[in-house]
Amino acid sequence: MPALFFFTAIIKNEIIVAHLTRYWSKLTIYLSFIFPKIEWEEKLSKSEQYIFCPNHVSTLDIPFILAVLPFPLQYIGKAELAKIPLFGYFYKHNTVIVDRSKKRDSYAAFVRAGKRLEKGLNICIFPEGGIPKNKTLLKKFKNGPFRLAIEKNIKIVPITMPDNKRMFPEEYFKGSPGIVRIKVHKAIDPNNLAEKSIENLNTSVYNTIFEQLNTYGSK
């Protein structure tokens, strides 16, 4: 906490804060006896910036992804969380906050996300926009992350998480520790699509995650 405060309020350094939150996340999940089983489709370059797009199934997703990805990372997150005492202070200063009820604010958030990419940070966006209902395998994706990828000419990385909902559900007194699978797919370069468009990029990422969820479900 003192280190986070120092690099947030005194000498602002978002890259250092991103690394601190990654180590905090690793400690959190390991002390919870949750152990990631990571499958990488390719080795990602640490000299590049990426937009990471995971499916969203649990409140475990945020620390889990931070712990797994060895990149300085910030989220685009909902504004309501900034109201939480203490946590909200660090969240507000180290996250791209968006009020999804305001269309103008949503656009401004993606402009801010673009500036974070220019600083050397990577961005993680849950394209579903929230945790879907239990019976929904994968919600329809919003276009924001794909518009950002095309405008900034940056690769987008789909991530599939099949187990977080079962290991850490929204209901109290449910869930369990254990091994949790996560698959980091190959980065998709918008320039390599047959037609470079927001819709095609959205469809490509959605199909990648949807098919992988079905593969996990059939095992």
C-alpha atoms as one frame of an Amber mdcrd trajectory, in Angstrom:
protein
   0.000   0.000   0.000   2.729   2.590   0.797   4.460   1.800  -2.518   1.208
   2.151  -4.441   0.524   5.477  -2.763   4.062   6.739  -3.482   3.899   5.950
  -7.207   0.301   7.138  -7.514   0.276  10.389  -5.529   3.877  11.551  -5.097
   5.912  10.382  -8.096   3.259   9.225 -10.549   4.516   6.254 -12.547   1.796
   4.095 -14.065   4.270   1.476 -15.326   5.599   0.818 -11.808   2.056   0.739
 -10.404   1.126  -1.844 -13.066   4.015  -4.078 -11.975   3.128  -3.648  -8.282
  -0.493  -4.646  -8.920   0.708  -7.683 -10.882   2.787  -8.931  -7.938  -0.073
  -8.158  -5.551  -2.411 -10.186  -7.775  -0.021 -13.136  -7.868   0.155 -13.121
  -4.068  -3.627 -12.853  -3.778  -4.466 -15.808  -6.008  -1.706 -18.072  -4.659
  -2.716 -17.391  -1.039  -6.259 -18.276  -2.141  -4.862 -21.609  -3.443  -5.837
 -20.731  -6.994  -3.190 -21.843  -9.463  -3.282 -20.803 -13.133  -2.645 -23.361
 -15.847  -1.570 -21.167 -18.763  -1.570 -22.140 -22.412   0.121 -19.712 -24.804
  -0.559 -20.071 -28.528   2.494 -17.940 -29.251   5.166 -15.977 -27.426   4.158
 -12.333 -27.209   6.820  -9.656 -27.588   7.419  -7.484 -24.519   8.590  -4.710
 -26.822   5.087  -4.358 -28.300   1.833  -3.067 -26.841  -1.363  -5.115 -27.048
  -5.049  -4.865 -26.331  -6.097  -7.962 -24.372  -9.712  -9.124 -24.749 -10.828
 -11.844 -22.305 -14.259 -13.311 -21.763 -15.749 -12.083 -18.471 -17.162 -14.630
 -16.044 -16.192 -13.695 -12.475 -14.772 -11.026 -10.166 -11.717 -13.287 -10.071
 -10.946 -12.306 -13.677  -9.186  -9.016 -12.896  -6.506 -10.207 -10.426  -6.196
 -13.487 -12.328  -5.300 -11.798 -15.626  -2.958  -9.357 -13.874  -1.150 -12.312
 -12.297  -0.869 -14.277 -15.533   0.210 -11.638 -18.064   3.844 -10.449 -17.708
   3.058  -7.010 -19.141   2.389  -3.588 -17.579  -1.370  -3.470 -17.849  -4.304
  -1.181 -17.216  -8.000  -1.937 -17.484 -10.888  -0.022 -18.879 -13.246  -0.314
 -15.915 -16.633   0.882 -14.737 -16.881   4.142 -12.811 -18.873   2.689  -9.889
 -15.782   0.962  -8.468 -14.085   4.322  -7.903 -16.533   4.918  -5.030 -15.102
   2.077  -2.907 -13.160   3.562   0.051  -9.358   3.411  -0.267  -9.421   0.952
  -3.191 -11.323   3.521  -5.206  -8.501   6.059  -4.887  -5.930   3.775  -6.528
  -8.478   2.458  -8.997  -9.450   5.967 -10.135  -5.831   6.991 -10.737  -4.614
   3.795 -12.391  -7.542   2.672 -14.517  -9.259   4.095 -17.580 -12.670   4.749
 -16.052 -15.807   4.763 -18.153 -19.397   5.576 -17.267 -21.214   3.301 -19.694
 -24.490   5.142 -19.215 -23.005   8.125 -21.078 -22.075   7.601 -24.736 -19.823
  10.660 -24.757 -17.922   9.354 -21.712 -17.418   5.993 -23.413 -15.732   7.686
 -26.360 -13.561   9.812 -24.047 -12.473   6.663 -22.202 -11.165   5.110 -25.409
  -9.275   8.307 -26.190  -7.639   8.040 -22.749  -6.889   4.360 -23.377  -5.091
   5.319 -26.583  -2.882   7.709 -24.615  -2.014   4.937 -22.141  -0.923   2.749
 -25.048   1.354   5.543 -26.219   2.978   5.583 -22.755   3.983   1.925 -23.099
   1.115   0.390 -21.153  -1.058  -2.441 -22.439  -4.835  -2.244 -22.184  -7.241
  -4.973 -21.070 -10.899  -4.636 -22.027 -13.716  -7.091 -21.352 -15.592  -6.770
 -24.656 -18.804  -8.215 -23.207 -19.103  -5.097 -21.037 -19.941  -7.079 -17.882
 -20.376 -10.540 -16.414 -23.122 -12.399 -18.322 -25.895 -14.431 -16.729 -25.062
 -17.996 -15.719 -26.618 -19.643 -18.769 -24.895 -17.339 -21.273 -21.713 -18.803
 -22.697 -20.514 -15.566 -24.309 -22.320 -12.246 -24.683 -22.264 -10.187 -27.841
 -19.117  -8.039 -27.952 -19.140  -4.254 -27.930 -17.117  -2.536 -30.652 -14.964
  -0.259 -28.473 -11.792  -2.369 -28.175 -11.820  -3.201 -31.873 -12.238   0.432
 -32.900  -9.280   1.291 -30.646  -7.150  -1.495 -32.158  -7.803  -0.263 -35.692
  -7.365   3.425 -34.890  -4.051   2.776 -33.084  -2.994   0.013 -35.485  -2.310
  -2.337 -32.575  -2.662  -6.086 -32.219  -5.472  -7.552 -30.170  -5.101 -10.728
 -28.086  -8.138 -12.919 -27.292  -8.063 -14.690 -23.914 -10.304 -17.614 -22.948
 -11.082 -18.443 -19.303 -13.405 -21.437 -18.852 -13.129 -22.055 -15.087 -13.327
 -18.754 -13.187 -17.120 -18.764 -12.925 -17.048 -22.185 -11.277 -14.064 -21.424
  -9.008 -15.258 -17.984  -7.891 -18.977 -17.479  -8.616 -20.982 -14.407  -7.653
 -22.923 -16.359  -4.994 -21.539 -16.256  -1.451 -20.231 -19.467   0.147 -19.711
 -21.139  -3.214 -16.583 -21.881  -5.189 -13.343 -23.609  -4.329  -9.569 -23.416
  -4.734  -7.808 -25.399  -7.448  -6.185 -25.257 -10.870  -7.728 -22.717 -13.244
  -7.178 -22.887 -17.005  -6.501 -19.866 -19.172  -5.593 -19.735 -22.850  -3.822
 -16.729 -24.343  -4.461 -16.883 -28.076  -2.336 -15.594 -30.926  -2.336 -11.846
 -31.396  -4.618 -10.732 -34.219  -3.192  -7.988 -36.409  -6.021  -5.873 -37.907
  -3.870  -5.411 -41.016  -3.939  -9.164 -41.697  -7.724  -9.405 -41.919  -9.256
 -10.020 -45.337 -11.093  -6.753 -44.802  -9.825  -4.340 -42.170 -12.973  -3.316
 -40.330 -14.277  -3.084 -36.771 -16.951  -5.688 -37.491 -14.498  -8.232 -38.912
 -12.099  -7.807 -35.998 -14.961  -8.139 -33.512 -16.158 -11.331 -35.224 -12.657
 -12.817 -35.373 -12.023 -12.311 -31.645 -15.526 -13.473 -30.680 -15.259 -16.664
 -32.740 -11.808 -17.450 -31.307 -13.065 -17.297 -27.714 -16.436 -18.926 -28.438
 -14.875 -21.910 -30.184 -12.317 -22.356 -27.412 -15.022 -22.267 -24.727 -16.879
 -24.979 -26.623 -13.639 -27.007 -26.865 -13.120 -26.736 -23.093 -16.743 -27.665
 -22.481 -16.444 -30.821 -24.573 -13.453 -32.145 -22.592
